[in-house]
Amino acid sequence: MLYVVLEYCCLKAAIQRCYLKAIIITWYHIVCVMIGIVLQLLLIISRSAFFLPLIDESIHFICSFSERHEKS
């Protein structure tokens, strides 16, 4: 996130000096960083969505096993 702030400051300075090439490069960097952040969040969400049912099944299996063990 600090990188985005620094890029924004560079963008602001480039706009004040009207450097078109610097403006385009800075916007490109900001967009790439934001896309990377979104992809990382999607990866975290997809991993948790995949592992939560497995964890839930494991807990259910352990609880049912301990209940059967207590009855016998």
Beta strands, then each sheet from edge to edge (+ up, - down):
end
